[in-house]
């Protein structure tokens, strides 16, 4: 029988419950006796064992994806060992996949008719696309945003990296694993406003603090 699968990309900022949604989906598949496999890039080292863990405390065992992992070959091996296809693949932290690995996932979908849902971030702390996310935006069949709200009430867009003082970090490696101690999700307007405040504070004489609201229109940012 012909199977028609789809490649899904569900993205959101940090703290938008992406992982919780993945784990809930896995639970639903289990309840309905549907075969599935959870996957996660090993670059996320916060969990030492091979598990996907949500901030709300639930977790599930997963299979690691390494930098050198050929996901198409891995799927073929799994199908051969099991003697049947796996209905669903659920991939956490998909932004850390390489473009080649995303293409391999799309080939699994097209050749075997299975469904693959990738969950991940859209952009890094500088608002630039991750490699895996970029490729998913280019070739995924279905793209859904998992929305969350900034403290001001607007939709979060930026995964801002923060230092020990809570200031936004402007430079650094694209990948730096961390949780609430290193990142905060904010809207674009709040992200820009705080960066302006930080810039103005850095221009003040030593010992002075800028505790006034920023007049965005009066500041030119190059």
PEGI-V46739 format. One record per residue. D_LAST is the distance of its C-alpha to the last C-alpha in Angstrom with 1 decimal. Layout:
((D_LAST) (D_LAST))
This chain:
((58.8) (55.4) (52.5) (49.2) (46.3) (42.6) (39.4) (37.4) (33.9) (33.3) (29.9) (28.2) (26.0) (27.6) (30.4) (31.1) (34.7) (34.3) (36.7) (39.1) (39.3) (40.1) (42.8) (44.2) (44.4) (46.3) (48.7) (49.4) (50.2) (52.5) (54.3) (54.9) (56.1) (53.4) (52.4) (48.8) (46.9) (43.9) (41.5) (38.5) (36.5) (37.7) (34.2) (34.1) (36.3) (36.4) (39.8) (42.2) (44.7) (44.2) (43.4) (40.8) (40.4) (38.7) (37.4) (40.3) (42.7) (44.2) (44.3) (45.9) (46.8) (44.7) (44.8) (42.1) (40.0) (39.3) (36.9) (39.9) (41.5) (42.6) (42.6) (44.8) (47.4) (47.2) (47.9) (50.8) (52.3) (52.1) (53.8) (56.5) (57.2) (57.3) (59.3) (57.2) (53.6) (51.2) (50.2) (46.7) (44.1) (41.5) (38.5) (36.3) (32.8) (32.7) (29.0) (30.4) (32.7) (32.2) (32.0) (35.5) (36.8) (35.5) (37.4) (40.4) (40.4) (40.3) (43.3) (45.1) (44.6) (45.7) (48.7) (50.1) (49.0) (47.8) (44.8) (41.7) (39.2) (36.0) (34.1) (30.6) (26.9) (24.6) (21.4) (20.6) (18.6) (15.3) (16.4) (17.7) (21.3) (24.1) (26.5) (29.4) (27.7) (26.3) (29.9) (31.4) (29.2) (30.4) (34.2) (35.2) (37.8) (36.6) (33.2) (33.2) (30.5) (31.7) (30.0) (29.3) (28.0) (25.3) (26.5) (25.2) (27.3) (24.8) (25.1) (23.6) (21.2) (19.3) (21.4) (19.4) (20.6) (21.6) (23.0) (26.3) (24.7) (23.2) (19.6) (17.4) (17.2) (14.0) (15.9) (19.5) (22.0) (21.8) (25.3) (26.3) (29.2) (29.4) (30.2) (29.5) (29.0) (26.0) (24.5) (24.0) (23.5) (21.3) (20.1) (16.6) (16.3) (17.6) (15.5) (12.2) (14.0) (15.2) (12.1) (10.8) (14.4) (14.4) (11.4) (13.2) (16.5) (15.5) (15.1) (18.6) (21.7) (23.7) (26.0) (24.2) (22.9) (20.6) (22.8) (21.7) (20.1) (16.4) (16.0) (13.1) (13.3) (13.1) (9.8) (6.5) (3.8) (0.0))
